[in-house]
Amino acid sequence: MFTSVSSYDTVKEVLTGDAFDFLPIPDSFFFNLFESIFGAGNGFDLNQSQYLNVKAFSQEVRLASPEDGRAFNWMAGGYLIDTTRFISTGNMIDTNNGVFPVFRSPSTNPLNPQFSYLADGQENFAWALFANAGYEFSPEFRVDASLRYDRDKRRQTTLTPQGFLPVVPGVPQAQSGEVRTAVFDDWQPKLTLTYEPTPDLTIYGGYSRGFRSGGFNQTGVGAEASAAAIVGVGDIFQAETADTFEIGAKAQLGPVRLAGAAYTTKSENSYFFVFLAASSTQNLGNIPETRLTGFELEATAEVLPDFDINASIGVTDSEIKAFADPSVIGNKAPQVSNYTMNLGAQYAGALSDTLDGLLRIDYRRIGRTWWEPFNTTSRDPVDLVDARAGVTFDGISVTAFAQNLFDETYNAEFSPGGFVFRARPRRYGVEIGYKF
């Protein structure tokens, strides 16, 4: 069987807003900072604008063996993506006249004077070849193997006018018009062994490698990070690889379905985020080595006709094994929760001869989460509830839903430097569908 998928995407986006720390001018961080530097009456605040223009074309082809239940099956294919990207990010002096968007050139608007500005163009070409095969040695034992090779070539041109590029003593100065190239590639093998001694029990285990390409931060942020004494962030961030060993089992015990797995992962050059207020840029840094070890347990049961309950827990112990700042070694990995718990209940069945009903409630608890490798900031555990309720009749379905039902307030993201992204508040609505 042959499959081909082609895609073309284009995105133009401009974002504007108040600059860190998003307070009224007299109360803002920058106003008071500049007051202390330049003297009373000389303070000023900043606002920010970012423009992004991306065009991408991708193509994937796959050739697979027939799906006819034979003992040996295989699939092979290839993928490519060509991307052109422009990004500019900058701070302007806030004159209390609003924020005016800035696109491919620094602002010349007297109501929106440019304070800082970074701009880069990128041309990225990535391709991959992949194949997998599986063989059923017996009705009880099966082996699946796959191999993928990714190669990503990136070319970045510094389009920032020279006068806006950061100057930091002891750090080489970036040059306007400078062109940098980098290639990131790796092999990704995967092997899975599956043993099914009875129809109600499956045991599996395996090894896999994951790869995530590196890339470029905006030119000049490495110097800014150095000036702010932030370690691990440069103009380039490296590719991440993760090697995982996992064992697990799935079982059916009467009306109860059980699943469990344990794993250990060695991650090299995993990402972490850093916000630099001086340029209003969100950047990626690397952690040279991290170890993640954990387990997951899940149970589902039909306790009454048409009524199911489910529960699961996942626990992860993370530890940074290597970092440029020795004091970070031994800390928790960023954005990895200590644990997650889920409880759910659902009724989906007939309410009458012509009416079906649905009611589902899900509770989720997210354990303590550290935001950055320095472990200076963490989020306390968060409790969330989602709900759905609906009816179906004559092919028509009407379903009401609520996410974050109790409107829990919490942060979805935090980065060193002060960037905070608030999680979505309660969302609710009604979905109407018709099945032909």
MOHU-V966228 format. One record per backbone hydrogen bond with DSSP energy under -0.5 kcal/mol. NH is the residue of the N-H (numbers start at 1). CO is the residue of the C=O. If there is no record, write none. Layout:
nh,co
NH,CO
NH,CO
This chain:
nh,co
3,62
5,60
7,58
9,56
11,54
13,52
15,50
17,48
19,46
22,19
27,24
28,24
28,25
32,28
33,29
34,30
35,31
36,32
37,33
38,34
39,35
42,39
45,94
47,92
48,17
49,90
50,15
51,88
52,13
53,86
54,11
55,84
56,9
57,82
58,7
59,80
60,5
61,78
62,3
63,76
64,1
65,74
68,66
73,134
75,132
76,63
77,130
78,61
79,128
80,59
81,126
82,57
83,124
84,55
85,122
86,53
87,120
88,51
89,118
90,49
91,116
92,47
93,113
94,45
95,93
95,111
97,98
112,109
114,107
115,91
116,91
118,89
120,87
121,157
122,85
123,155
124,83
125,153
126,81
127,151
128,79
129,149
130,77
131,147
132,75
133,145
134,73
135,143
136,71
137,135
137,141
138,141
142,194
143,135
144,192
145,133
146,190
147,131
148,188
149,129
150,186
151,127
152,184
153,125
154,152
154,182
155,123
156,180
157,121
158,178
159,119
159,157
160,119
164,161
165,161
165,162
168,166
171,168
177,158
178,175
180,156
182,154
184,152
186,150
188,148
190,146
191,207
192,144
193,205
194,142
195,203
196,140
198,201
201,198
202,250
203,195
204,248
205,193
206,246
207,191
208,244
209,189
210,242
212,240
215,237
217,235
221,218
224,220
225,221
226,222
227,223
228,224
229,226
230,225
231,229
233,230
237,215
240,212
241,268
242,210
243,266
244,208
244,242
245,264
246,206
247,262
248,204
249,260
250,202
251,258
252,200
253,251
253,256
254,252
256,253
257,300
258,251
258,256
259,298
260,249
261,296
262,247
263,294
264,245
265,292
266,243
267,265
267,290
268,241
269,287
269,288
270,287
272,285
274,283
275,416
276,274
276,281
277,275
279,276
280,276
281,276
283,274
283,281
285,272
286,232
287,270
288,286
289,322
290,267
291,319
292,265
293,317
294,263
295,315
296,261
297,313
298,259
299,311
300,257
301,309
302,255
303,301
303,307
304,307
307,304
308,306
308,346
309,301
310,344
311,299
312,342
313,297
314,340
315,295
316,338
317,293
318,316
319,291
320,331
321,289
321,319
322,289
326,324
328,325
329,326
330,320
331,328
335,370
336,333
337,335
338,368
340,314
341,365
342,312
343,363
344,310
345,361
346,308
347,359
348,306
349,357
351,355
352,355
356,392
357,349
358,390
359,347
360,388
361,345
362,386
363,343
364,384
365,341
366,382
367,339
367,365
369,379
370,336
371,377
372,377
375,372
379,369
382,366
384,364
386,362
387,402
388,360
389,400
390,358
391,398
392,356
393,396
396,393
397,433
398,391
399,431
400,389
401,429
402,387
403,427
405,385
407,404
410,408
412,421
413,421
415,419
416,273
418,415
419,415
420,418
421,413
422,420
423,410
427,403
429,401
431,399
433,397
435,395
436,434
